[in-house]
């Protein structure tokens, strides 16, 4: 366990792959491009090519998984956005209906007030016409010409002339 002569397990396998063998034999042959009993240059190149190909395949598989994940994410996001849009539209229509009811009530009140104003305007015209008739009747009588009532009737006449005529 504590002996310095023992090597960890990983180092043995690395030396064997590199062509060093268990005790480092044949390293010289590998360095010169010669093949040894446990190692050949062609096999190490093939191993490297194989590992590179595996890495490329792993990268491509990861990319495919990422693309699939993104496609699923996009689809679920579209569904959620669609649901939220529908809920928003529903709330908008509810708000529109509520506002329409309020507007309808206020328009009804407005229409009633306009009708009341129209009735009052008609009554005011009738009063102005009655006052005008009374004035004309009073003006025909000469004995009231210096009286105060004639002066006040004249001012009513001026005011009634401003009234809209039907």
Buried (B, 14 or more C-beta within 10 A) or exposed (E): EEEEEEEEEEEEEEBEEBBBBEEEBBBEBBEEEEBBEBBBBEEBEEEEEEEEEEEEEEEEEEEEEEEEEEEEEEEEEEEEEEEEEEEEEEEEEEEEEEEEEEEEEEEEEEEEEEEEEEEEEEEEBEEBBEBBEEBEEBBEEEEEEEEEEBEEBEEBBEEBEEBEEE
